[in-house]
Protein backbone atom coordinates (compact mmCIF):
# COMPACT_ATOMS: atom_id res chain seq x y z
CA UNK A 1 0.00 0.00 0.00
CA UNK A 2 2.88 2.33 0.82
CA UNK A 3 4.45 1.49 -2.54
CA UNK A 4 1.27 2.57 -4.32
CA UNK A 5 1.14 5.72 -2.22
CA UNK A 6 4.62 6.76 -3.26
CA UNK A 7 4.39 5.53 -6.87
CA UNK A 8 5.41 8.17 -9.38
CA UNK A 9 2.56 9.09 -11.67
CA UNK A 10 3.48 9.36 -15.36
CA UNK A 11 3.40 12.89 -16.71
CA UNK A 12 0.68 13.48 -19.29
CA UNK A 13 1.56 13.45 -22.98
CA UNK A 14 0.51 17.10 -23.41
CA UNK A 15 2.63 18.34 -20.49
CA UNK A 16 5.64 16.33 -21.66
CA UNK A 17 5.40 17.76 -25.16
CA UNK A 18 4.96 21.31 -23.84
CA UNK A 19 8.11 20.93 -21.75
CA UNK A 20 10.16 19.57 -24.66
CA UNK A 21 8.86 22.21 -27.06
CA UNK A 22 9.93 24.89 -24.57
CA UNK A 23 13.32 23.20 -24.23
CA UNK A 24 13.88 23.19 -27.99
CA UNK A 25 12.75 26.80 -28.34
CA UNK A 26 15.18 27.88 -25.60
CA UNK A 27 17.97 26.04 -27.41
CA UNK A 28 17.03 27.91 -30.60
CA UNK A 29 17.19 31.27 -28.83
CA UNK A 30 20.61 30.41 -27.41
CA UNK A 31 21.86 29.45 -30.87
CA UNK A 32 21.16 32.77 -32.57
CA UNK A 33 23.93 32.24 -35.15
CA UNK A 34 22.15 29.21 -36.58
CA UNK A 35 18.80 31.04 -36.58
CA UNK A 36 20.31 34.05 -38.34
CA UNK A 37 21.95 31.85 -40.97
CA UNK A 38 18.62 30.11 -41.61
CA UNK A 39 17.21 33.53 -42.52
CA UNK A 40 20.23 35.25 -44.05
CA UNK A 41 21.13 32.52 -46.54
CA UNK A 42 17.71 32.48 -48.31
CA UNK A 43 17.60 36.29 -48.27
CA UNK A 44 21.07 36.51 -49.82
CA UNK A 45 20.11 33.95 -52.47
CA UNK A 46 16.97 35.92 -53.26
CA UNK A 47 18.97 39.13 -53.68
CA UNK A 48 21.58 37.29 -55.75
CA UNK A 49 19.05 35.74 -58.13
CA UNK A 50 16.95 38.90 -58.35
CA UNK A 51 19.69 41.45 -58.96
CA UNK A 52 22.49 39.38 -60.56
CA UNK A 53 20.72 36.66 -62.58
CA UNK A 54 17.21 38.12 -62.78
CA UNK A 55 17.97 40.48 -65.66
CA UNK A 56 19.31 37.65 -67.82
CA UNK A 57 16.58 35.15 -66.89
CA UNK A 58 13.63 37.58 -67.11
CA UNK A 59 14.58 40.80 -68.94
CA UNK A 60 11.11 42.19 -68.18
CA UNK A 61 12.15 42.74 -64.58
CA UNK A 62 9.49 40.61 -62.84
CA UNK A 63 11.77 37.72 -61.97
CA UNK A 64 11.37 38.44 -58.26
CA UNK A 65 7.70 37.40 -58.48
CA UNK A 66 8.81 34.08 -59.98
CA UNK A 67 11.67 33.29 -57.62
CA UNK A 68 10.17 34.22 -54.22
CA UNK A 69 8.05 31.01 -53.82
CA UNK A 70 11.20 28.97 -54.40
CA UNK A 71 13.13 31.06 -51.89
CA UNK A 72 10.35 30.54 -49.32
CA UNK A 73 10.63 26.78 -49.74
CA UNK A 74 14.44 26.93 -49.68
CA UNK A 75 14.24 28.86 -46.40
CA UNK A 76 11.86 26.29 -44.91
CA UNK A 77 14.05 23.38 -46.02
CA UNK A 78 17.25 24.97 -44.75
CA UNK A 79 15.69 25.74 -41.38
CA UNK A 80 14.27 22.22 -41.08
CA UNK A 81 17.67 20.63 -41.72
CA UNK A 82 19.00 21.79 -38.34
CA UNK A 83 16.55 19.36 -36.73
CA UNK A 84 18.71 16.45 -37.92
CA UNK A 85 21.71 17.86 -36.03
CA UNK A 86 19.65 18.64 -32.90
CA UNK A 87 18.18 15.13 -32.76
CA UNK A 88 21.54 13.48 -33.45
CA UNK A 89 23.12 15.54 -30.67
CA UNK A 90 20.49 14.39 -28.17
CA UNK A 91 20.95 10.77 -29.26
CA UNK A 92 24.72 10.87 -28.89
CA UNK A 93 25.28 12.88 -25.70
CA UNK A 94 23.46 10.50 -23.35
CA UNK A 95 20.57 12.77 -22.40
CA UNK A 96 18.05 10.31 -23.89
CA UNK A 97 19.19 7.72 -21.32
CA UNK A 98 18.51 10.28 -18.60
CA UNK A 99 15.04 10.98 -19.99
CA UNK A 100 14.32 7.26 -20.00
CA UNK A 101 14.69 7.18 -16.20
CA UNK A 102 11.86 9.71 -15.87
CA UNK A 103 8.09 8.98 -15.94
CA UNK A 104 7.70 10.49 -19.41
CA UNK A 105 7.56 9.34 -23.01
CA UNK A 106 11.11 10.09 -24.13
CA UNK A 107 10.01 10.17 -27.83
CA UNK A 108 8.60 13.60 -26.92
CA UNK A 109 12.12 14.97 -27.25
CA UNK A 110 11.71 14.47 -31.03
CA UNK A 111 8.25 16.03 -31.21
CA UNK A 112 9.64 18.98 -29.25
CA UNK A 113 12.32 19.50 -31.88
CA UNK A 114 9.73 19.27 -34.66
CA UNK A 115 7.36 21.79 -33.07
CA UNK A 116 10.22 24.21 -32.36
CA UNK A 117 11.39 23.85 -35.95
CA UNK A 118 7.90 24.77 -37.18
CA UNK A 119 7.92 27.96 -35.08
CA UNK A 120 11.45 28.90 -36.18
CA UNK A 121 10.73 28.29 -39.84
CA UNK A 122 7.46 30.22 -39.86
CA UNK A 123 9.27 33.17 -38.29
CA UNK A 124 12.07 32.92 -40.88
CA UNK A 125 9.50 32.64 -43.69
CA UNK A 126 7.77 35.83 -42.52
CA UNK A 127 11.11 37.66 -42.54
CA UNK A 128 11.92 36.40 -46.06
CA UNK A 129 8.50 37.49 -47.36
CA UNK A 130 8.99 40.90 -45.71
CA UNK A 131 12.35 41.39 -47.43
CA UNK A 132 10.86 40.16 -50.71
CA UNK A 133 8.15 42.83 -50.53
CA UNK A 134 10.86 45.45 -50.02
CA UNK A 135 12.73 44.36 -53.17
CA UNK A 136 9.66 44.38 -55.40
CA UNK A 137 7.68 41.19 -54.78
CA UNK A 138 4.06 41.99 -55.60
CA UNK A 139 1.69 39.03 -54.97
CA UNK A 140 -1.92 39.35 -56.07
CA UNK A 141 -3.30 36.79 -53.61
CA UNK A 142 -6.35 37.44 -51.49
CA UNK A 143 -6.81 36.31 -47.89
CA UNK A 144 -7.96 32.82 -48.90
CA UNK A 145 -4.95 32.35 -51.19
CA UNK A 146 -2.55 33.55 -48.45
CA UNK A 147 -4.10 31.11 -45.99
CA UNK A 148 -3.84 28.33 -48.58
CA UNK A 149 -0.16 29.14 -49.20
CA UNK A 150 0.46 29.20 -45.44
CA UNK A 151 -1.16 25.78 -45.12
CA UNK A 152 1.05 24.33 -47.86
CA UNK A 153 4.17 25.84 -46.25
CA UNK A 154 3.25 24.41 -42.83
CA UNK A 155 2.59 20.97 -44.33
CA UNK A 156 5.93 21.12 -46.18
CA UNK A 157 7.83 22.18 -43.03
CA UNK A 158 6.25 19.39 -40.97
CA UNK A 159 6.96 16.75 -43.61
CA UNK A 160 10.61 17.69 -44.10
CA UNK A 161 11.28 18.37 -40.41
CA UNK A 162 10.09 14.86 -39.53
CA UNK A 163 12.26 13.54 -42.38
CA UNK A 164 15.31 15.39 -41.04
CA UNK A 165 14.46 14.14 -37.51
CA UNK A 166 14.51 10.57 -38.81
CA UNK A 167 17.87 11.21 -40.45
CA UNK A 168 19.16 12.55 -37.13
CA UNK A 169 17.98 9.38 -35.39
CA UNK A 170 19.65 6.90 -37.74
CA UNK A 171 22.98 8.69 -38.17
CA UNK A 172 25.78 8.09 -35.72
CA UNK A 173 26.80 11.68 -35.00
CA UNK A 174 25.69 15.32 -35.47
CA UNK A 175 28.28 15.84 -38.22
CA UNK A 176 26.97 12.84 -40.18
CA UNK A 177 23.39 14.08 -39.73
CA UNK A 178 24.42 17.47 -41.10
CA UNK A 179 26.02 15.86 -44.14
CA UNK A 180 23.12 13.56 -45.01
CA UNK A 181 20.58 16.30 -44.41
CA UNK A 182 22.49 18.75 -46.57
CA UNK A 183 22.04 16.45 -49.59
CA UNK A 184 18.27 17.03 -49.49
CA UNK A 185 18.79 20.79 -49.75
CA UNK A 186 19.84 20.38 -53.38
CA UNK A 187 16.33 19.31 -54.40
CA UNK A 188 15.03 22.90 -54.83
CA UNK A 189 17.83 23.62 -57.32
CA UNK A 190 16.61 20.67 -59.41
CA UNK A 191 13.03 21.92 -59.52
CA UNK A 192 11.10 24.88 -60.92
CA UNK A 193 12.28 27.08 -58.02
CA UNK A 194 14.61 29.28 -60.08
CA UNK A 195 13.85 28.50 -63.73
CA UNK A 196 11.01 26.65 -65.51
CA UNK A 197 11.70 22.94 -65.86
CA UNK A 198 11.11 23.28 -69.62
CA UNK A 199 14.43 25.17 -69.92
CA UNK A 200 16.40 22.26 -68.44
CA UNK A 201 18.04 19.49 -70.48
CA UNK A 202 15.51 16.88 -71.58
CA UNK A 203 17.16 14.15 -69.49
CA UNK A 204 16.68 16.30 -66.37
CA UNK A 205 13.13 17.51 -67.04
CA UNK A 206 11.56 14.18 -66.04
CA UNK A 207 13.14 14.26 -62.59
CA UNK A 208 12.65 18.00 -62.06
CA UNK A 209 8.99 17.86 -63.02
CA UNK A 210 8.06 14.85 -60.90
CA UNK A 211 10.06 15.29 -57.71
CA UNK A 212 8.13 16.54 -54.62
CA UNK A 213 9.54 20.07 -54.54
CA UNK A 214 8.19 21.21 -57.92
CA UNK A 215 4.44 20.74 -57.24
CA UNK A 216 4.82 22.38 -53.81
CA UNK A 217 6.54 25.42 -55.35
CA UNK A 218 4.04 25.64 -58.21
CA UNK A 219 1.16 25.48 -55.73
CA UNK A 220 2.59 28.30 -53.60
CA UNK A 221 3.44 30.32 -56.74
CA UNK A 222 -0.06 29.87 -58.12
CA UNK A 223 -1.72 30.79 -54.82
CA UNK A 224 0.38 33.95 -54.40
CA UNK A 225 -0.38 34.90 -58.01
CA UNK A 226 -4.10 34.29 -57.48
CA UNK A 227 -4.22 31.50 -60.06
CA UNK A 228 -3.64 28.22 -58.23
CA UNK A 229 -3.52 25.01 -60.28
CA UNK A 230 -5.63 22.26 -58.67
CA UNK A 231 -3.48 19.56 -60.26
CA UNK A 232 -0.31 20.86 -58.63
CA UNK A 233 -2.16 21.37 -55.34
CA UNK A 234 -3.25 17.72 -55.19
CA UNK A 235 0.26 16.55 -56.08
CA UNK A 236 1.78 18.80 -53.41
CA UNK A 237 -0.64 17.56 -50.75
CA UNK A 238 -0.06 13.93 -51.71
CA UNK A 239 3.75 14.27 -51.67
CA UNK A 240 3.82 16.10 -48.32
CA UNK A 241 1.32 13.70 -46.71
CA UNK A 242 3.28 10.66 -47.91
CA UNK A 243 6.64 12.07 -46.74
CA UNK A 244 5.09 13.07 -43.40
CA UNK A 245 3.51 9.65 -42.76
CA UNK A 246 6.61 7.68 -43.75
CA UNK A 247 8.93 9.99 -41.80
CA UNK A 248 6.86 9.75 -38.59
CA UNK A 249 6.82 5.96 -38.93
CA UNK A 250 10.59 5.95 -39.60
CA UNK A 251 11.15 8.10 -36.51
CA UNK A 252 9.04 5.86 -34.29
CA UNK A 253 10.83 2.69 -35.41
CA UNK A 254 14.29 4.25 -35.23
CA UNK A 255 13.71 5.77 -31.80
CA UNK A 256 12.42 2.47 -30.44
CA UNK A 257 15.56 0.76 -31.67
CA UNK A 258 18.02 3.40 -30.48
CA UNK A 259 16.35 5.15 -27.60
CA UNK A 260 14.20 2.43 -26.12
CA UNK A 261 10.46 2.47 -25.51
CA UNK A 262 8.85 3.58 -22.29
Secondary structure, 3 states (H helix, E strand, C coil): CHHHHCCCCCCCHHHHHHHHHHHHHHHHHHCHHHHHHHHHHHHHHHHHHHHHHHHHHCCCCCHHHHHHHHHHHHHHHHHHHHHHHHHHHHHHCCHHHHHHCCCCCCCHHHHHHHHHHHHHHHHHHHHHHHHHHHCCCCCCCCHHHHHHHHHHHHHHHHHHHHHHHHHHHHCCCHHHHHHHHHHHCCHHHHCCCCCCHHHCCHHHHHHHHHCHHHHHHHHHHHHHCCCCCHHHHHHHHHHHHHHHHHHHHHHHHHHHHHCCCC
